[in-house]
């Protein structure tokens, strides 16, 4: 963007991209998000532009210790843990 990161005018932050995407689509600014979280196909007035140089961030999965999970939540967590163990050996 040609601007020092410290000089950006950041007016809000968000946890879900849906509302900021609607604001961007209406011309109220720009947002930084991960690719493929917003539909940028068809009639949408949105596009995704990757940062250069590439900017990477870590991803963390966190849950409350001794949490009581539903069957679906427990299955999801177990699958995520299994996938993470497998990925650790690939990378």
Phi, psi and omega in degrees: 000350178076017182235139175299130183308324181292341182264004178291146178265085181274115185258348179198161171231166184209160176256331178240143187275348188300308181293313177301325179297320177296321180294317178297317181298331178273003175086020183269009178146200180232162175220151174257126179206174177282151178296148174072013175271343182234138177289116180246019183259171172062230186277356182295144180263042183231152172216160178247131177235117179292150178283145174229124001292159183304139180244122182244152178222155177279159178237131182235141174247119186234140175217159183289132179300138180062027179290139173272119183254150169290167179301318181295317180295319179296317179297319178298312181298316180297319179294319178297316180297319178297315179297318180295321178296317179296318180295328180298327180277338180282314183279000000 
